[in-house]
Amino acid sequence: MMKNKNYSIYNMSVKQTLEFWNNLADSREHQLINVSNPTYIRDGTITLKCKCEYEFTTSAKSYYTSKNGCPSCKKRRISETKATLLNVALLKEGKILTKIVILE
């Protein structure tokens, strides 16, 4: 989440403009495609396109508080983490981890 209090979604002194949401999307390497509620964007949903070319729709509030936002990138990172943990466990003959659960 952005540390600057001027970007707080709940800070009423900051006008929640389309420019604000475009800047937030740009900072996450996303492109803002659509907003469901142009008057009060934070109360609606937004559609974005990630640098990985995946399009997704989420609530504006959820997008603001998330670290990434793109479900495709999140899934890829989880898969990479699982593979790394499994490789480390195999190299250490399972002694580094007590249990690895791989969900398919």
PEQUI-V518419 format. One record per residue. N is the residue number from 1. D_LAST is the distance of its C-alpha to the last C-alpha in Angstrom with 2 decimals. Layout:
BEGIN
n=N d_last=D_LAST
n=N d_last=D_LAST
END
This chain:
BEGIN
n=1 d_last=29.50
n=2 d_last=32.86
n=3 d_last=35.41
n=4 d_last=38.47
n=5 d_last=39.69
n=6 d_last=41.16
n=7 d_last=37.71
n=8 d_last=36.89
n=9 d_last=35.73
n=10 d_last=37.88
n=11 d_last=40.93
n=12 d_last=43.33
n=13 d_last=45.66
n=14 d_last=43.22
n=15 d_last=43.41
n=16 d_last=39.94
n=17 d_last=40.63
n=18 d_last=38.67
n=19 d_last=39.58
n=20 d_last=37.89
n=21 d_last=34.54
n=22 d_last=34.96
n=23 d_last=35.63
n=24 d_last=32.58
n=25 d_last=30.38
n=26 d_last=32.21
n=27 d_last=31.65
n=28 d_last=27.84
n=29 d_last=28.28
n=30 d_last=27.66
n=31 d_last=30.13
n=32 d_last=31.20
n=33 d_last=31.44
n=34 d_last=32.42
n=35 d_last=33.39
n=36 d_last=33.71
n=37 d_last=36.58
n=38 d_last=38.85
n=39 d_last=41.31
n=40 d_last=38.95
n=41 d_last=35.86
n=42 d_last=34.33
n=43 d_last=34.42
n=44 d_last=32.55
n=45 d_last=29.50
n=46 d_last=29.23
n=47 d_last=27.56
n=48 d_last=26.79
n=49 d_last=25.85
n=50 d_last=24.12
n=51 d_last=25.29
n=52 d_last=22.06
n=53 d_last=23.57
n=54 d_last=21.04
n=55 d_last=23.03
n=56 d_last=22.10
n=57 d_last=24.15
n=58 d_last=24.28
n=59 d_last=27.08
n=60 d_last=29.53
n=61 d_last=29.50
n=62 d_last=25.74
n=63 d_last=25.97
n=64 d_last=28.91
n=65 d_last=27.34
n=66 d_last=23.97
n=67 d_last=23.71
n=68 d_last=22.16
n=69 d_last=21.60
n=70 d_last=19.60
n=71 d_last=16.08
n=72 d_last=15.32
n=73 d_last=16.73
n=74 d_last=14.99
n=75 d_last=11.49
n=76 d_last=12.95
n=77 d_last=14.50
n=78 d_last=11.53
n=79 d_last=9.83
n=80 d_last=13.35
n=81 d_last=13.87
n=82 d_last=10.99
n=83 d_last=12.39
n=84 d_last=15.83
n=85 d_last=15.37
n=86 d_last=14.07
n=87 d_last=17.08
n=88 d_last=19.44
n=89 d_last=18.51
n=90 d_last=19.10
n=91 d_last=22.33
n=92 d_last=23.51
n=93 d_last=22.67
n=94 d_last=20.42
n=95 d_last=23.42
n=96 d_last=22.33
n=97 d_last=19.40
n=98 d_last=19.63
n=99 d_last=15.96
n=100 d_last=12.70
n=101 d_last=9.64
n=102 d_last=6.38
n=103 d_last=3.76
n=104 d_last=0.00
END
